[in-house]
Amino acid sequence: MPAPLPIPGSARRKFLATAITQPCSDVFPTVLDHLEALVAFDTRAASRACPIRALLDYIRTHLPHCRVEPADHGEGVVSMLAVRGQPRRVFAASLDTTPAAAGWTADPLRLRIANGRAVGLGVCDAKGAAAALLAVANAERGDFALLFQLGARTSDGKSIAALVARERGIREAIVAGPTRSEAVLAHRGASSVLLRFRGNASRHAKRWRARALELVAAESHARFGGMAGLGFEVLDAGGLGGMGLAAVAPLRFGFDPLPTHDVDALHARFGRCAAPGSLLRYEETSRRPSLPAGDAATVEERRMDARDLADGLDLPIGNAVDFWTPAALFSQAGLTAIAYGPGDIAQVGAADESLPLAQLQRYAERIARSLAASAS
């Protein structure tokens, strides 16, 4: 259970007692205080231990000059929107974490400061960013909207759709993700499919896979934002595993489309890779949009809008990434969206997950500048 308010500040004391090479901004020790408190909340996706009310109360208490609106969107998706003034931009962070991997050398829910890094479960994705947003929102003037989410990893954008419906002036989104404090303008989407075959499932599945690989090879020319081709993976071999299997052995596969791909058309093509009459079932089990979201005719313009947003905020622009971020859901909802946050995807879910303090400080300073600019 997290320590009661006020926040204990042991991370602040540890940080201030440890020399670092660069000057410390006034707000940064408070960022660490919030990070210590947020890490202590058990928000692992599979955990039932998270005291959601206490977490939301913590956020509300530390945003005293905002209009704060919690919402339960069902299916385990909870959000808290904090608004000050009449913003056109929302800063968003998910508070979910992955389960703690094996090999942690200390309690993953207790923040540690060591060797210039903050160590704790979720510091990279995205509690470090959330802590910075809380601290900066209280230190700077200006209109803003903050959206904190739980359960967003499995949502279909419920909290985002609700935000757009309520706050019609919001047109832009800066969405926290482990992008090493670089603005990411593009990444792939994702779709997962379940197949079942009739008759000799092994033979039909092997034929389907050979034809599917030909389809993927034919898409190798596709390009967008530094990315190329169509990602593809057989997730569950099903009928590929043996010979002469009967009736309905399943096969699961996934593909990762570029923003310019027509996902529905790809599904139709993957379905036609099966021999006529051999498919018993073709079911898309999940879909996540690309960044930017939209159709082939508009996504490049939307990427340029996102570049203009990053340039206007003086954010360094990074390459497209090979992982999915919730920024795509904001783009799907019609906002100009970028993924931007401290941390490295390689650290997410790793034992002793850690975040460079210097990177977290740079993120906080850039968010502070963007809020200060909105107040001028």
Summary of the structure (lengths in Angstrom):
residues: 376
radius of gyration: 22.4
end to end distance: 40.7
largest distance: 71.9
contacts: 1294
relative contact order: 0.18
helix: 36%
strand: 24%
